[in-house]
Amino acid sequence: MLTNKPLIAIVDDDESMREATKGLIRSLGFDADVFSSAEDFLRSPHISCTACLVTDIHMPGMSGLDLHRRLISLGENIPTVLITAFPDENVHARELGPGIVGHLTKPFGEQDLLNCIRSALAR
């Protein structure tokens, strides 16, 4: 499954959004792996080779921000792009911390996502 292309992990409980984002990321020349929950991603054998994480903030169970914090606590500092269908400027300002390379509102533009991924890969 893994190639020499950077691996981008997508965590979103919305299947149509997850699959659309996977298709977009693959069309941009990256490998993509998808997960329906933060818990599923934490069980992935590919965490250590994930170059960038694109995760929904609002999901049942563990949120995207909680997932990012859990990864940091585990010593996995994966550059993370947070996506949400519920923009909230107070949340936005609070969440942009270490390792957060972007915060996009659904539906987001292809170029916006690409810019975030490039920023993640440049770290």
C-alpha positions in Angstrom: 0.0 0.0 0.0 2.7 2.5 1.0 4.9 4.1 -1.7 7.5 6.8 -1.7 4.7 9.4 -1.9 3.9 11.2 1.3 1.1 9.5 3.2 -1.8 11.8 4.2 -4.3 10.4 6.7 -7.9 11.6 6.6 -10.1 11.1 9.7 -13.7 12.1 9.2 -17.0 10.5 10.3 -18.7 11.7 7.1 -18.1 9.0 4.6 -18.8 11.1 1.5 -16.5 13.9 2.7 -13.8 11.3 3.6 -13.9 9.7 0.2 -14.0 13.0 -1.7 -11.0 14.2 0.3 -9.1 11.0 -0.4 -9.8 11.3 -4.1 -8.6 14.9 -4.1 -5.4 14.1 -2.1 -4.6 11.2 -4.5 -5.2 13.4 -7.5 -2.6 15.9 -6.1 0.0 13.1 -6.1 -0.1 11.9 -2.5 -1.0 8.6 -0.9 -4.1 8.8 1.2 -5.4 6.5 4.0 -8.9 7.1 5.5 -10.4 6.5 8.9 -14.0 6.9 10.1 -12.9 7.8 13.7 -10.0 9.1 15.7 -10.0 5.7 17.5 -9.6 3.9 14.2 -6.6 6.1 13.3 -4.9 5.4 16.6 -5.1 1.7 15.8 -3.4 2.2 12.4 0.0 0.6 11.8 1.0 3.6 9.7 0.9 6.4 12.3 4.7 6.7 12.3 4.9 7.2 8.5 2.0 9.6 8.3 3.3 12.9 6.9 0.1 14.9 7.5 -3.2 14.4 9.2 -6.4 15.9 7.9 -9.1 15.5 10.5 -12.6 16.7 11.2 -12.9 18.6 14.5 -16.5 17.5 15.3 -16.8 13.7 15.4 -18.6 11.3 17.8 -16.2 10.1 20.5 -12.8 11.7 20.2 -12.7 15.0 18.4 -10.0 15.9 15.8 -8.4 18.3 18.2 -8.3 15.6 20.9 -6.8 13.2 18.4 -4.0 15.7 17.7 -3.4 16.2 21.4 -3.3 12.4 22.0 -0.8 11.9 19.2 1.5 14.6 20.7 1.2 12.9 24.1 2.3 9.6 22.4 5.3 11.4 20.9 3.8 11.5 17.4 4.0 15.1 16.2 2.1 14.8 12.9 1.4 18.1 11.2 -2.4 18.4 11.4 -5.0 20.2 9.3 -8.3 20.7 11.1 -11.5 20.8 9.1 -15.0 21.7 10.2 -18.5 22.3 8.9 -19.1 24.5 12.0 -16.8 27.5 11.8 -16.3 29.3 15.1 -13.7 32.0 15.5 -13.2 31.4 19.2 -12.5 27.8 18.5 -10.2 28.7 15.6 -8.0 31.0 17.7 -7.8 28.5 20.6 -7.0 25.5 18.5 -4.2 26.8 16.3 -1.3 25.5 18.4 1.8 23.5 18.0 1.5 21.1 15.0 -1.7 22.6 13.6 -0.8 23.7 10.1 -4.3 24.7 9.0 -7.9 25.2 9.8 -10.4 24.8 6.9 -14.1 25.2 6.8 -16.1 22.7 4.7 -16.5 22.9 1.8 -12.9 24.0 1.3 -11.0 24.7 -1.9 -8.5 22.3 -3.4 -5.8 25.0 -3.4 -6.4 25.7 0.3 -6.0 22.0 1.2 -2.9 21.7 -1.0 -1.4 24.8 0.7 -1.9 23.3 4.1 -0.4 19.9 3.1 2.6 21.7 1.5 3.1 23.6 4.8 2.9 20.3 6.7 5.4 18.6 4.5 7.8 21.5 4.7 8.2 21.0 8.5 
